[in-house]
Amino acid sequence: MHQDNRPILKHPLNVRVFHYILLLSFLPLAATGLLLFFKPLSDSAMGLTYDIHIVAGVIMALDAVAFTLMAFDRVVLFTNRVFTFGGNDVGWFKVLGGYPQKFLLGKKVAVPPMRKYNSGQKLFGVCVLLGGTALIITGLALWLVPYAIPRDTAWLLGMIHLGCGLLLTAFLPVHLFLAVYRFDDFKAMMLHGKVPYHDAAEYTPLWVQEEVVPVSSKHAE
């Protein structure tokens, strides 16, 4: 059994590297995407903005493809985790994880027990998987073969690209704020991959009971 202060691995190295590259490519993608939409700059500056957008998009696409090929088992595992939905998720969304009550009212409410990812993280994960895939496919099509696509199809692809980009950009500040609020998990994803046992037991008790404790007990035998 883990002691309360013993770290446990939550985010392996390959997951952290993928997350680094995804973050460093999506931030300029979001910023340049908004600039391309509103067009507040001069023609030359907008041209540079477009070039940065393309480079960042290619990096994000390569990162996604490389991670899928090199860590397919983890992609499948992550997909299985985020596409599960049950009664605990309904309860989590009813109180929004207890965050509004904590931030606005200074009170703690009961939150249904979670597995490795809470319901909000799973919703964000679904949006990243589906929205990110749509962003990559539509972006590559509009960049590589814009004149080979019928005008109506190109318009539709552009609207899908815009909608997915705006959705993920809207999620981003909430994701970053809560990531920093959960500072132990933030350090784990950005640095060493490990969270204190007590933190995991508090926020993800089902993951600890179903996966961490059995593995720990097996290693102790």
Number of C-alpha atoms within 10 A of each C-alpha: 13 14 9 12 11 12 17 19 14 18 19 14 15 13 16 17 16 16 18 15 16 19 14 13 21 23 14 17 23 19 14 22 23 16 17 16 9 9 14 11 12 9 10 9 13 16 13 13 20 17 13 18 22 18 14 22 21 16 16 23 21 15 19 19 13 13 18 15 11 11 13 13 11 15 16 11 10 17 15 10 17 21 11 10 12 8 8 16 21 13 16 19 15 11 15 15 21 17 16 14 14 12 10 8 9 10 11 12 13 10 18 21 17 21 19 20 17 20 24 16 14 20 16 17 19 17 17 17 17 12 21 21 15 18 25 18 14 19 22 16 17 18 10 9 10 14 11 10 13 10 11 9 11 18 13 13 20 17 13 17 21 17 15 20 20 16 13 19 19 12 13 16 11 10 16 12 11 14 15 12 11 13 13 16 21 18 15 20 22 15 12 15 20 21 22 19 19 18 17 24 18 12 20 18 20 18 17 22 13 12 13 20 14 13 13 14 11 9 9 8 5
